[in-house]
């Protein structure tokens, strides 16, 4: 599905998730912002704040740099068509060469029994490097992601400090994340949003 179609789907939900995840980032911190539509919503909520951010997509970089405030860095290298996500060795090396206060990650799927997964091998490698580079980790995921599984595993619930999802998320998945020691932030979204 094209990036713009995915972003427009559940936009109110994604903006609410983005705002909640952004609230977990303190001013003057450094962070990495993952690619994906929900992480783009996080980037939009961080705009204008005094932060240093490595953006893993041109979409997120543009949102973060839209007004003065965030010092934005991009990893370089190849950019995927449509998603404008950085991919390949240059992006991986850039992440491996840094240490940040916070990694804000999305996941294609995050069913707790199967772990954090992605649909591509390269994306999973990059997300795994993000987990290793950060002091704190925030997984921001819509409720559908907590009950699906993708092919390439990049982590476990125990690798996440904070899960930001919506209040209508599967209660068994939420309980499993809490049992793994994850602080779960449930966001209320207006009905019909």
N, C-alpha and C positions, 0 to 999 in steps of 0.2 A: 504494500500500500504506500503511495507517495507520502513524503514527509508532511506536506501541507495538509493532506487529508487526515493524517494521524494527529496532527497538531490541532486541527479544527474540531476533531471528535473529542467530546468531553472537555472542551476548553475551560469551562467554569471550574470543573473538578481539578484540572491540571493547575490552573492559576491558584486555587486554594492550597493545593499540595505544595506548589512552589513557594508561596508565602510562608507556609509553616516550616518548610525546610530551611528557607533563608533566615528565619528567626533563630535557628540553631547556630548560626555563624555570627561571631562577635566582630565588631569593628576592629580594623588593623590586623586581622588574621590573614593567613595565606591559605588558599584552597585550590583544589582542582575541581572543575565542573565537567562532568561526563557529558557525552553526546546524548541525543534523544529528545523527544518532545517534552517530557516532564521535566528534564533537567534544563531545557530552554526556559520553561516557566520559572524555575529557580533562578536562573540567570537574570531574567527580567525583574524579579523581586529584589535582586542584589544591586541593581543599577544605582549608581550615584553614591555608594557607600565607600568608605576608605578601606579598601581591601587590595590584596594582590592575588590575581586569579590566573591559573592556567586553564584555558578553555579548550576542550577537546573537540569542538566543532566551530565552524565559522558562524553558524547561527548564534551560538552562545557568546562567542567573541564580540559579534556585532551588538548584541543586546547589552552586554556588560560595558561596552565602550560607548554606548549611545550618548551618555552625558559624563562630564568629569566626575571622578571619584575613584573608580576601580582602576588599578594598574593591571592591564590585560596582557597576557603572554600567550602565544600560540606555539605548539610544538614544531610546526613545519612538516614537510614531507607530503605524501599523497593525500588528496582529499576525495572522499567518496562522492559520486554524483548523487544528487537529490538531497541526501542527508547532510552534506557538507561536513561530515565527520572526518577528523584526521585518522589515518590508518597506516599501518605498516611500521617498519623499523624505526623511522625517525620519531614518530609519536611515542613509541614504546621507550626508546632511549631517553627522550625528554622527561618522561614520567619517572623512569628509573633513576635519573640524575637529580631528583629533587626530594625535599621533605616539606610537607605542608601540615598546617594545623588540622585541616578538614578536607576530606574527600566526599563530595556529593555525587552519589552514583545512582544510576538507574539500572534496571535489569530487564531483560526480555521476559524472564520468568524468575520467580522467587518462592516456589513452593517449599516450605521449610523442610520437608522430608527428603527433598532432592537437591537442595542448596540453591545458590544464586547461579543462574545460567544465562547464556547468550546464544543467539542463533548462528554466530560465526566464531571461528577459532581465534581470529585476530582480535576481535572485540573482547573476547574473554581474556586473552593475554593482557590487553591494555587495562581492563578493569582489575585484574589481579595485581598488576603493578600499582594501580591507584590505591588499593587496599594496603599494600606494603609501604607506600610513601606517606601515609597520613597518620597523625596521632589520633584523630577522631574520624569516624566514618558514619555517614548518613545515607541510608538507602531510602529513596523516595519512589514509591510505586503505587499505582492504582490497585484496587482490590482484585482485579482480574489477574494481575501478575502473581498474586500470592497463591493461586490455585492452578497454575500452569507450569510446564516444564519445557525447557529447550535443550539443545544438544550439548553445548559446551559449558562445563562447570567452571566458575571462577572463584567461588567461595562458599562459605557456610553461614548460617545465621549467626554463629558465634563470632564471625569476622565483622559484624555490624554492631555499632554502639547504639544507633538510633534508627528506627523504622518510622517513616512518615507515610501514612496511608489514610484512607477515609474510614469513617465510623461504620460504614456498611460492609467492611471487609469480613471475610470468613472468620468466625470466632475461633475455630480450631487452629487456623493459621496464626492468628494474633496470639493465641495462648502458647503456641509452640515457640514463637519468637520471644515472648516474655520468659518462657521457661529456659531459653538459651541465654538469658541475661540481657536481652535487648530492651532498651527503653522505647516503648511504642507510643507514638503520637497520633491519635485518631482525630481526623479533621472532619468537622460537620460541613456538609455541602447541601445547599437548599434542594428540596425535592424538585425533580424535573430538570436539574442542572446538568 
